[in-house]
């Protein structure tokens, strides 16, 4: 794939640099979702994300282009797949979990570009917070709309009684923790994870830009992760 002629040479070079990320992510999504997805179709979504990343990249933000492009590629693939109306429910749940983790990673990149770690200890602390946040966000993505009672649809097989109980308990606890957050955080989390609104739709409804909503989301998920740690 080549860049359109109107793009300057540096943008064309970035697109060429990121082509392998498109192929890598297309293969990963097809393998993880396992629903006879067309790799070529998935890759076409990724190509659109790569072009957007190449054109919007700002080196002064301090984030390497490939990290920036990888998130944009994955976001474009997620948007493309989510727009398909014929995907089984369990695939949509997996997409929600992947998107949740990627949203946290995007917030980390923004934090690093605005305020780089000041020491190895600071970097380690941020990494620990980031990993806990990703785990919590992915749990939200998996069990969020399962509070309606369709917990068995989270996986492809019938869960054991112990798994069903654990899943129901996690959904209950996360619901309680979300309800205890400040209004904007609660609205963002409930609309996105429990009511099926896209992240952009939920952000718009509370009057926030995507960037500010991403920071609010990261703060809320970090708080949930800390509360979950206390309860263990």
N, C-alpha and C positions, 0 to 999 in steps of 0.2 A: 504494500500500500504506500502511496506517495502523498505528500501534502498538496493541497490546492496551490496553484501558481501564485495566488494573491498573498500567501503567507510568506513572511521574510525568511531568509535562510536559517536563522537560529531556531525558528519554530519548526521548520521542516526537519532540522537536525534532531530536535527533541522528539518529534513523532517517530523518526527512525529509531531513536534510542529506546523508545518504549514499546516497540512492536512485540518484543518477546514477552512483556508483561501481559499484553492482551491474550496471547496464546496460553500462557501459564494460567491466568485466571479463568479463561474459558474452560480449560481442562479440569481445573479444580472445582468449578461450579457444577459441571456435568457429573463429575465423580461424586461430589457430596450430596447433590440433590437426587441423583439416580432416577430421573423420570423421563428417560428417552429424549433428553433435550438435544437439539441440534447444535453441535459445537460451532458450526459456521454462523448460526443465528446468534448464539451467545457472544461469539467473537465480534459480530457486527455491532452489538451494543457497546462492547468494550472499545472498539475503534472510535466510536463517537466520543466516549469519555476521554480517550487519549488525546484526540484533537483538541477538545476543550481544555484539557490539562496543559497541553503544549502552548496554547494561546494565552492562558490566564496565569501561567507560572511567573512568579516574581522572586528572583534569586535573593533579593535583599531580605526576604523573610527568614532566611537561614535554614530553610527546609530543603534537603536534596530533591532534585527533580523526580527521581524514580519513586521516592516515597510519596510525593505529592501526586504523581501520575497514577500510582497503584490505587490510591484511594478513589480518585476520580473514575478510573476504569471500573473498579468494583461497584461504585455508586451507580454508574450508567448501566451496568449489567443488572443490578438489583432493580432499578427502575424499569428496565425493559422486561424482565421476567415477571415483575409484579403486575405489569399491564396486561399480561396474558390471562385470559379468563378461564382457561381450561386446566389450570394446575390443581392437583389435589390439595386438600387442606393441609396435610402434613408437610407438603413442600412449601406452602406459604409460611408455615410456622418456622421451618428451617431458614427461610429467607429473612424472617423477622429477627431470628437470633443472630444471623450473620450481619444484618444491617445494624443491630444494636452494638455489636462489637466494633464494627467499623466506625460508627458514630463516636464512640469513646476514643478510638485511635485518632480520629480527626481532631477532637478536642485537645488531645495531647500534643499534636503537631502545632496547633494554634498557640498553646501555652508555651511550648519550647521556642517558637518564633518570637513571641512577645517577651518571654523571660527565660533565657537559657539557664540550665542548671549551673549553680555557682561552685559546686564541688562534687566529688565522687559520691559522698554521702547523700547529697541532695538528689543526685541522679538516681541512686538506689532507692531513696524514699519515693521519688516520683514513679519509678518503675513498679514498686510494690503497690502503690495506690492505683496505678493504671491497670495492673493485672487483676486486682480485686474488683475494680470497676468493670472491666470487660466481662468477668465471670458473672457479676450481678446483672449487667445489662443483657447478657445472653440468656440468663435465667428469666428475666422480664420478657424477653422476646419469645421464649418458649411457652411460658405459662400464662402470659398476660391475658389473652382473651379466652383462655381455658376456664376462667372463673365462672363462665356460664354453664359449666357442667360437662363439657366434651373433653374431659381430661384424657380419655383413652385415645383420642386422635393425635396426641402429641407424637407418638411413635407408630411405626408400621405394624407392630405386633401387639397382641393383647398383653397389657402389663400384668405382672404378678400382683397379688393383693398388697404386698408390702410396697411395691413401686407406686401403686395407685394412691395409697395412703400418704407416702412421702411427697408425691407430686401435689396432692390436694393440700397438704400442710404448707408446702412452699408457696402455692398460690395464695393461700389464706394470709400467711405472714407478709408476703410482698404487698398484698392489697392493703393490709393494716398500715404498713410502713408508708406506702404511697399516700394514703388518706391523712397521715399525720404531717405531711410536708406543707410548706407555705403554699398559698393559693396558686401562684404562677407555676411552681414546680409540679404541684399536684395535677393541675389542669393539663400541662404538657405531657406528663407521664400517662395519665389516664386516657387522654385522647389518642395518644400514639400507640400505647401498648394494649390498652383494654378495649378501645372503641374503634380501632382500625384506621384512624386518620394517618395520613403520611406525616413525616416529621415537618415538612414545609407547611402543610395545612394546619397542623397544631400550632406551629410558631405564629402563623398569620393570625389565627383566631385570638391569640393573646397579645397581638400587636408587637411582636418581636421579629427582628431580622433573623435569617438563618444562622448567622454567626453568633449573635447573642443567645439565641435559643440553644445552640450547640454548647455554649458555656454553661447555661442554666441547666441543661440536661446532664452535663458532666458533674456539676456540683450536686445535683439531686441524686445521681447514681452513686457518687462517692459517699454521700450521707447514708444511703441505703446499705452500701457495702459495710460501712462502719457499724451500723445498727445490727446487721446480720452477724457480724463478728462478735458483738457483745452477747448475742443470744446463743451462740454455739457453746 
